[in-house]
Amino acid sequence: MVDRSWGIDDVGMSTEQITRNKHIVDAFIQELFTKGDLSAVDRYLDPGFVNHDPPFPGAPDGPEGMRQAAALFREALPDWHSDRDQLVAEGDTVVERFTASGTHRGELMNVAPTGNTIVLAGINIFRVRGDKIVERWGRLDDLALLRQLGLAPS
């Protein structure tokens, strides 16, 4: 239960800090995936960042896996951008529901460029400590991605 009269939520975090956590997550996603700024990983992710759901098979642990995922998508889809559908926070946890898209102009998952627009929906759950993201759990609509690339039947 949130006690708004004191500006403190049920885990003792101020509403200002919860708002700040949402800003950190949103800025990270926009800078890394929409703008393609790979240095956003260094600014927003804690060096001990744990990615509970690596972005692709064989991705390295920690921040480097997120950097490589962004680089991979930006190389294959240079106009890749993420649109925030919803951003919800409670305590140190921020949930982002998004729809990302871009034009398939480079090889992706061993599929030659098609020129088609690829659309990917997903959800991420981030945990923020201080001013850094320390954990991520995520689910992408992998089947839709595979179908758009012609790797799975429609």
N, C-alpha and C positions, 0 to 999 in steps of 0.2 A: 504494500500500500504506500502511496506517495503522500507525504505531508508537504503540500505546497506552501503552507503558511510559513515554514522555516526555510524553504528552498532546498530541502534535503529529501532524497528518495529513500527507499527501504533498505538500501545498503550503505547509507551514510554518505552518498555522493551528492554534491550540490547540483542543482539544475543547470547552473552555468558550466560545470565540468562535463555534464552529460551532453550539453549543446556543443561544447568544444570537442568532445569525442566524435560526434557526428561530423563536425567540420573536418577533423583530421582524416577520417575515413573517406569522406567525399573528395577532399582535396587530393588524397593519395590516388584514388581511382582515376580522377580526371587528369591529373598530371601524368600518371604512368601510362594509362591505356588510351585516353583520348588525345593527349598532347604528345605522347610517345617519349616523354622525358624519363629516361632510364635512371637518372640520378635521384628520382623521387623515392626509389627503394632505399637509398642511403638516408634521406631526410625523414621518412615516415616509418620505416620498419626498424624495430629494435634489432641489434646484432644477434640476439638469441631468439629471434622470431621463429615460431614453429608453425609450419603449414601442414595441418592435419590431413588435407586433401591436395596432394601435389597437383599442379596444373596440367601435367602431361607425364606419360610413362618415362621413367628415367630422369625426371627433373631433379636437380640437386636440392638438398635440404636447405632450409633457411631462406634468407632474403634473395640469394642468387637464383633460386628457382623461380621466384616471381619476376625478377629482371629478365630471365631467359624466356619466360612465357610471354611477357610483353613484347620483347624483341621478335619472337617468332610470329606473333599475330601482326605486328606492325610491318614486318617484312612481307608477309603474305597478303596482308590487307592494309595498304599504306594509309587509307583514310579511316581506319578503325576508330570507332568512338563508342563510348558507353553512356547510355541514357539512364539516369536514375529513375526508377519507377516508384520506389519507396525506400525510405531510410527511417529506421526505428531504433531507439536506444533505450536501454535500462541499465543503470549502473555503468560498469565498464564494458558492456557488450553493445555492439552496434550491428544491426542487420540491414544489409543492402540487397534489394531486389532490383534487377537491372535487365535491360535489353541492349545488347551491343550489336553493331553492324559495321560492315565495310565491304569494299569491292575486292573480289578475289583476283589479285594482280600478280601474285607470286605463288610458288609451290607451297601447299599446305597438306600435311599428312600424306605426302607422296602423290598428291593430285596436282597436275599442271594447272596454271591459271585459267579460269573460265570467263572472267569478266563479269560474273554474276555477283549480285549483292548477297552476302552471307549474313544471316541474322542469328544471334545466339542469346537465349534467355538464361538467366541464372540467379542464384542467391548466394550471398556470402555472409558469414557471421564472423565479425572481428572482435577481438578483445584488446582494449587499449589500456596501457598503464603509463601514467605521466603523459607525455606528449608523443608516445611511440606505440605503434601497433605491435603487439607481442604474439598474437595467435590468429589463425584463420581456419575456418571450416567452410567448404563451399560445394555447391552442386551446380553443374551446368547441364543444359539440355543437350547432352552428347549425341543422342539419337538424331535429333533435328540437324545437328551439325553434320553427322555422317550422311544423312539423307541428302542434304544440300550439296555435299561433295561427291555424291553418287556412289558412296561406299556402303550404303544400306538401302534396301528397297523402301519405296514410299508407302 
